[in-house]
Amino acid sequence: TSAIVASMQKLRSVGKKSTSVTAKNATKKKKMKTKKNVSIEGSETKSSDAVEVTLEEKIATKTDQKPDVVVSKKRKVGITPEEVHSVASSISTVSRAKLTKKKQQAKKCKIKPKIKREFKQEHEERHKDETSLNITRAVSDSKEISMKYDTEERKFRLEKETMLNQVDKSVKDDFRKVGFAKWQRQWLPVIQLGPYDISPGPVRKYWMDFFHKRNKAPRLVYWYGSPKDDLSKSFSFLSKNTIVSYDEGVKKSRHELSAKIKKKLLAGKQLTVAEKVLVKGLTELKDESEMSKENRLSWMKIED
C-alpha cells in the first residue's frame, strides 16, 4: 500500500510539473503572438503614414536632400499595390518635372547662341544698309557739288570771255608779255597782266572799274624782284608810253646792271633796297623771258 501511495504521489508531482510547463509554454506563445500582432499593427500604421506623405514633401526630400522620411524595406510590409503605385506615380511625376526643367534649360542654352547670331546678322545687315546709304549720300553730294562747281565755272568762263572780247586787241595781245617800265629815272623789269591773271581783290576791282568808267583797258604791270610773300606793292597801273618790250629794252642795254651797281657788287658793298630789287628782278626777267606766256608767274596762285 505504501508503495502504491508513493508511486501515486510521484505521478502527481510529474503531472503537476508537466502541467505547469505546458501552461508556461502556452503563456509564452500567447505573449509572442501578442507582440507580433502589435509589431504588425505598428508597421501597418507607419507604412500608411509614409504612404500619406504628399507630393510636395517628396519633392522637398528629393531637392533638399533631407532624409526626413525614409521608407525601409520593412515598411513595405502591409502596403497595398495601389499605395505602391501611388508612390511610384508621384516619384515618376517628380522625375518628369526635373527632366522637363533640364530640357527647358538646355533649350534656353541653345536659343541664346541663336539669338546672338540673329542679332549679329541683323546688326551686320543694318551696318551694310547704313554704309550703302552713306555712300549713296556721299555720291549724291559729290554730284551736287560737281554740278554746282561746273555751273559756276561755266558762268565764270562766260563772264571772262565776254569781258575780254570788249578789250582792245593791242592791249589784250600784251597780256603776259615781259619788258621794261620807267619808274622815276630807272627802267625796271615788268610783265604786263590782264584782270584774270591775278586773284580777285582790290587790283582786279580797280581794273574793272577803270574799264567800265572809261571804256578803255588800263595797263597793269607786275614788278619783277618784288617780295613774293607781300604783293601789296607789286602791281602798278601805267600808261603805254612808259612801257617798252623786252627786245627793245635789250637793244638799249636795259637788261644789264649799271656800272655803279657792278662796282658795289665787286667791292662787296651793301646795296640799297631799290638796287636789290633791280638785281633780283633782272634775274627773274631773264628766266621768264625764255618761257611761254602760260608758264610765266607759275608760282603765283590765281583764284577765280
C-alpha positions in Angstrom: 0.0 0.0 0.0 2.8 2.4 0.9 4.5 1.6 -2.4 1.3 2.3 -4.3 0.8 5.6 -2.4 4.4 6.6 -3.1 4.1 5.9 -6.9 0.8 7.8 -7.0 2.4 10.8 -5.4 5.3 10.6 -7.8 2.9 10.5 -10.7 1.0 13.5 -9.4 4.2 15.5 -8.9 5.3 14.7 -12.5 1.8 15.7 -13.8 1.9 19.0 -12.0 5.3 19.8 -13.4 4.2 18.9 -17.0 1.0 20.9 -16.5 3.0 24.0 -15.2 5.5 23.6 -18.2 2.6 23.4 -20.6 0.9 26.4 -19.1 4.1 28.3 -19.2 4.7 27.4 -22.9 1.1 28.4 -23.7 1.5 31.8 -21.9 4.9 32.4 -23.7 3.4 31.6 -27.1 0.4 33.9 -26.3 2.8 36.8 -25.4 4.8 36.3 -28.5 1.7 36.3 -30.7 0.5 39.5 -29.0 3.9 41.2 -29.6 3.9 40.1 -33.2 0.4 41.5 -33.7 1.4 44.8 -32.1 4.5 44.9 -34.3 2.4 44.3 -37.5 -0.1 46.9 -36.5 2.6 49.4 -35.8 4.3 48.7 -39.1 1.0 49.0 -40.9 0.3 52.3 -39.2 3.8 53.6 -40.1 3.5 52.3 -43.6 0.2 54.1 -44.1 1.7 57.3 -42.7 4.6 57.0 -45.1 2.2 56.5 -48.0 0.3 59.6 -47.0 3.3 61.8 -47.5 2.3 64.5 -50.0 4.0 65.2 -53.4 5.5 68.5 -52.1 7.2 66.6 -49.2 8.7 64.1 -51.6 9.9 66.9 -54.0 11.4 68.7 -51.0 13.1 65.4 -49.9 14.4 65.0 -53.4 15.7 68.5 -53.9 16.9 69.5 -50.4 18.5 66.1 -49.8 16.9 66.0 -46.3 16.0 62.4 -45.5 13.1 63.4 -43.2 11.1 60.4 -44.4 12.9 57.2 -45.1 10.9 54.1 -46.2 12.8 51.0 -45.2 12.2 47.6 -46.7 10.5 46.5 -43.6 7.8 49.3 -44.2 6.8 47.6 -47.4 5.0 45.1 -45.1 1.3 45.7 -45.2 1.4 48.2 -48.2 -1.2 47.5 -50.8 -0.4 47.5 -54.6 -2.5 50.7 -55.0 -0.3 52.5 -52.5 2.9 51.3 -54.1 1.5 52.5 -57.5 0.6 55.9 -56.0 4.1 56.4 -54.5 5.7 55.3 -57.8 3.5 57.7 -59.7 4.5 60.6 -57.5 8.2 59.8 -57.9 7.7 59.5 -61.6 5.9 62.8 -61.7 8.8 64.5 -59.8 11.3 62.8 -62.2 9.4 64.0 -65.2 9.2 67.6 -63.7 13.0 67.6 -63.2 13.6 66.2 -66.7 11.3 68.8 -68.2 13.2 71.6 -66.3 16.5 70.3 -67.6 15.2 70.2 -71.1 13.9 73.8 -70.8 17.3 74.9 -69.5 19.1 73.1 -72.3 16.7 74.7 -74.8 17.4 78.1 -73.4 21.1 77.5 -73.8 20.5 76.6 -77.4 18.3 79.5 -78.0 20.8 82.1 -76.6 23.5 81.5 -79.2 20.8 81.5 -81.9 19.5 84.9 -80.7 23.1 86.2 -80.6 23.7 85.0 -84.2 20.4 86.6 -85.3 21.3 89.9 -83.5 24.8 89.9 -85.1 23.3 89.2 -88.5 20.8 91.9 -88.1 23.5 94.3 -86.9 25.7 93.5 -89.9 22.8 93.9 -92.3 21.9 97.3 -90.7 25.5 98.4 -90.9 25.6 97.4 -94.6 22.4 99.4 -95.2 23.8 102.4 -93.4 27.1 102.1 -95.2 25.4 101.9 -98.6 23.1 104.8 -97.6 26.2 106.9 -96.6 27.9 106.0 -99.9 24.8 106.9 -101.8 24.6 110.2 -100.0 28.3 111.0 -100.5 27.9 110.2 -104.2 24.8 112.4 -104.4 26.6 115.2 -102.5 29.7 115.0 -104.7 27.5 115.1 -107.8 25.7 118.1 -106.5 29.0 119.8 -105.6 30.4 118.9 -109.0 27.3 120.2 -110.8 27.4 123.4 -108.7 31.1 123.8 -109.5 30.6 123.1 -113.2 27.8 125.7 -113.2 29.9 128.3 -111.5 32.9 127.5 -113.7 30.8 127.9 -116.9 29.4 131.1 -115.6 32.9 132.4 -114.8 34.2 131.4 -118.3 31.3 133.1 -120.0 31.9 136.3 -117.9 35.6 136.2 -118.7 35.1 135.6 -122.4 32.5 138.4 -122.6 34.9 140.9 -120.8 38.0 140.1 -122.8 36.1 140.4 -126.0 35.5 144.0 -125.2 39.2 144.8 -124.5 41.2 146.4 -127.3 43.2 143.9 -129.2 46.5 145.9 -128.8 46.2 145.8 -125.1 45.0 142.1 -125.0 48.0 141.0 -127.1 50.4 142.4 -124.5 48.9 140.3 -121.6 51.7 138.3 -120.0 54.4 139.9 -122.1 57.7 140.8 -120.4 59.5 144.1 -120.8 60.6 147.2 -119.0 58.8 150.1 -117.4 60.0 153.5 -116.4 59.9 154.3 -112.7 61.3 157.7 -111.8 64.7 157.7 -113.6 65.1 153.9 -113.9 63.9 151.3 -116.3 62.8 148.3 -114.3 61.8 144.7 -115.4 58.0 144.1 -115.6 55.3 141.8 -117.1 52.0 143.1 -118.3 48.9 141.4 -117.0 45.2 141.2 -117.6 42.4 141.3 -115.0 42.1 137.5 -114.9 45.9 136.9 -114.5 45.6 137.9 -110.8 43.3 136.7 -108.0 40.1 138.6 -107.1 40.9 141.6 -104.9 41.4 145.3 -105.0 43.7 145.3 -108.0 41.2 143.4 -110.2 38.4 145.5 -108.9 40.3 148.7 -109.9 40.9 147.3 -113.4 37.2 146.5 -113.8 36.1 149.9 -112.5 38.6 151.8 -114.7 37.4 149.8 -117.8 33.7 150.4 -117.2 34.1 154.1 -116.5 36.4 154.9 -119.4 35.6 152.0 -121.8 39.3 151.6 -122.1 41.6 148.9 -120.6 44.4 150.2 -118.3 48.0 148.8 -118.5 48.6 146.6 -115.4 52.2 145.5 -114.7 53.9 143.3 -112.1 57.3 144.5 -110.9 59.9 141.7 -111.1 62.0 141.5 -107.9 59.1 142.3 -105.6 58.8 140.2 -102.4 56.6 137.2 -103.2 55.2 137.0 -99.7 53.8 140.5 -99.9 52.1 141.5 -103.2 50.5 144.7 -101.9 53.2 146.9 -103.6 54.0 144.6 -106.5 51.4 145.9 -109.1 51.0 149.3 -110.8 48.8 150.9 -113.5 50.9 152.7 -116.1 50.4 154.5 -119.4 51.5 152.9 -122.7 54.4 155.3 -123.3 56.1 154.2 -120.1 56.4 150.6 -121.1 58.8 149.0 -123.7 59.1 145.4 -124.9 61.8 143.1 -123.8 63.6 143.2 -127.2 63.6 146.9 -127.3 65.0 147.1 -123.8 67.7 144.7 -124.7 68.7 146.8 -127.6 69.2 149.7 -125.2 71.0 147.5 -122.7 68.3 147.9 -120.1 68.7 144.3 -119.1 72.2 144.9 -117.8 73.2 146.4 -114.4 74.7 149.8 -114.2 78.4 150.4 -113.6 77.7 151.8 -110.2 75.9 148.6 -109.0 78.5 146.3 -110.6 81.2 148.2 -108.7 79.4 147.8 -105.4 79.0 144.1 -106.0 82.6 143.7 -106.8 83.6 145.6 -103.7 81.2 143.7 -101.6 79.4 146.8 -100.5 75.8 146.9 -99.4 73.1 147.7 -102.0 70.1 149.9 -101.5 66.6 148.5 -101.4 65.9 149.7 -105.0 69.2 148.2 -106.2 68.4 144.9 -104.6 65.0 144.8 -106.3 66.6 145.6 -109.6 69.3 142.9 -109.3 66.7 140.3 -108.4 64.2 141.5 -111.0 66.6 141.3 -113.9 67.4 137.7 -112.9 63.7 136.8 -112.9 63.1 138.6 -116.1 65.9 136.7 -117.9 64.5 133.3 -116.7 60.9 134.1 -117.6 61.7 135.6 -121.0 62.6 132.1 -122.1 59.2 130.7 -121.0 55.9 130.6 -122.8 53.2 133.1 -121.7 51.2 130.4 -119.9 54.2 129.3 -117.8 55.2 132.8 -116.6 54.4 133.6 -113.0 53.6 130.0 -112.3 54.4 130.5 -108.6 51.5 132.9 -108.3 48.3 131.1 -107.3 45.4 132.6 -109.1 41.9 132.1 -107.6 38.9 132.6 -110.0 
